[in-house]
Amino acid sequence: MITGSILKDFAFFQGFNDSHLEKVAAIAVEESYEAGGSMYQKGDPARSLFLVREGKIILVMENYMGLHKAPMQITVDVVTRGESMGWSALVDPYIYTLGARCIDRVEVIALDAVKLRALLNRDSRLGYKMMQATAKVIAGRLNHTRIILIGERGLSHLTEY
């Protein structure tokens, strides 16, 4: 059983009061995935917001390099213990924007998207805190993507000469 005190250990929930944590914990379930497995693909309906308890997950996108060529998988981020993923569960159109693949056996806490959005609609203060936390996750992921892009652009310029 997931409790508010368990959620408090996640960076996503820093600054949440105990009442809000208990409300979220009431809709939380534990899930596990095997190493090498896929949790979801880009374009899948965003069914849950995930909190990682154990293991590593890579968030990937596919880059299509042209007709008749297999897509190249690009790792956008690595999500590990204490981190969250699946922010698309809270942001319309509720579709995952990246794929998630397990590097190790993974244990997560899953927050059902439909139940979570209903809870946030009933409690606007909790909704505001959740969206602040979600914005931090999105900003972090964007920053990491920028670093990857700059690194790849720099590398391509170095190899041109």
N, C-alpha and C positions, 0 to 999 in steps of 0.2 A: 504494500500500500504506500502510495506517495503522500507525503505530508508537506505542509508549508515550510517546515524547517529544512527539509531536503531541497526544496526549490531555492531557498535562501542561499545555498552554496553556489548557485549559478550566477555568473556575471550579469546575465540578462535580467535577473530579478533584484539587482542591487537597488536599494532605496524603496522597495515595496514594503508596505506595512503588513503585519501578520494576518489581518483580516483578508486582504487581497490575495495573499499567498495561499491561504486556506481555500478560498473560492476557486482558484486556479487548480490547486492540488485535487480538488473534488472531481475534476474532469480528466485528470492525468492517468495514463496507463503506461506500463512498462512493455517495451518491445525489444527483441534482439534479432540481429541479422548476422549471417555467416560471412567470413572473410571471402572476398571476391564477388559477393553478391551486390545487386543493385537495389537501392531503396526506392528510387524513382528516376524517371527520365525527364528531360526537358520537355515541356508541353503537357505533362500529366496534370490532372486536377490536383491542386495543393490540399491534401487531405489532413495534414498535421503540421504543427510547429514542433520541432524536435529539440531536445536538450540531451547532449551526449554525456552519458555516465562513464562509459568505457569504450576504448577503441579509437580508430582513426577512420575518417571518411574523406574522400576527395570529392570536391565539387567540380564538375567537368562540363565543358561545352565542346561541341563538335564544329570544326572549321572545314568547310567544303572548299577544296582547292581546285575544283573544276569538274567538268563532266567526265565520267568513266574513271574517276579516282575515288578511292575510299576516303571517307572523312578522317581528318586528323583530330585526335582527342587532345584538348588543352586543359590542363589542371588550372583552375582559377583560384582555388583555395583548399586548404586542408583544415578540417574541423576535428578537434580533439576534445578530450575530457573537460567538462565545465563550460563548453561553448554551445551555441545554438545554431540552428539552421532551419530553413523552410519558411522564411519570412513571408513567402508568397501566400501562405495560409491566411494572412491578415490583410493582404493588399489586393484589391480588385485588379485583374479578373480572376484571381485565385488559381493561377496556373504556375507551376514551377518553372523558373527561368534557366535552371541548370540541372544537370543530372547529378545523382549522388551514388557513389560506389564505395563499398566498404573495403578498406585495406586490411583490417583485422576483424575479428569477431567484435561486433558492436552491440552495446547495451544503451538504449535511449529511453527517455521519458517522452511520450508522444501526447501532445495536446490536440485533440480533435478540433479541426478547423471550424466546423459548423457550431459545435457546442461553445467553443471559445469566442467566436464572433457574437453569438447570442448573449453570452455572459458580459462581454464588453459593451454591447448595446444596452444592457440593463444597468450597468454601473459605469457611468461616464468617467469618473475619476480613475477607475481601473483601466478603462479604455485608453485614456490619455497616457497613463504610465506605460501601458503595453506598446502604444504607438511610439513613444519616446525611445523605448528600448529597441523596438524594431528599426527605427531610423538610425540608431547607433550601429546596428548590425549591417544595415544596407550601406552606410557611409564607410564602415570598415572594409566591406567587401569591394566597394568601388575604389577605395584607396589601394587595396592590394592589387586589383586589376590594373590600375594605372601604373603601378610599379612594374608589373609583368610587361605591360605594353612598352614602357620606356626601355626596359631591359632588352626586349626583342628588337625594338627599333634601333637601339644603339648597337646591338650585335650585328644587325643587317647592314648598317653603315660601315662597321669595321670590316666586314667580310667583302665589301664591294671593292676595296682597294688592293 
